[in-house]
Amino acid sequence: MLKRFILIFILSSVVLSANNFRNGMIAYKKANFADAKAFFEAGIVKDKSMTSSYMLGRMYLNGDGVEQDTKKAIKFLLHAYDAGNIPSGCYLSEAYMKEGSNLALLAVGIIEGLRKGVPHCKVVLKQYHSYNFPTGFDFDNTTNY
């Protein structure tokens, strides 16, 4: 009986944790960004959801229902990327270009995303090719990243 209770508890926890992200996506697709933000934030805090972090990072990067904030975007996208969310690497590279920071890491997220077939990485790659790197930027030191 105890094993059955534990199994039911674990399964219900998994289902409930997926609800924050799922509900956030439903709200996001309906352009109900305030609700989407709240669900994604709950997904991050309660569920430790990397996909919620990824979506919240995109919201801050693009200004979807929130004030555009590249620093916050980087925080959430980096959290998702470090947890293994490959698409977040492309958006993270885009955020680094907008912020003008971590330039040596720009190509990492793009290359990995292109290898996995992430469509947005092609857009970011075009931005990367036209990006004005600072004078004296040492491209040779980026090969270790």
Protein Blocks (a to p, Z undefined) as FASTA:
>chain_A
ZZmmmmmmmmmmmmmmmmmmmmmmmmmmnopaklmmmmmmmmmmmnopaklmmmmmmmmm
nopoiacdfklmmmmmmmmmmnopaklmmmmmmmmmmnopaklmmmmmmmmmmmnopakl
mmmmmmmmmpccdehiafklmmmZZ
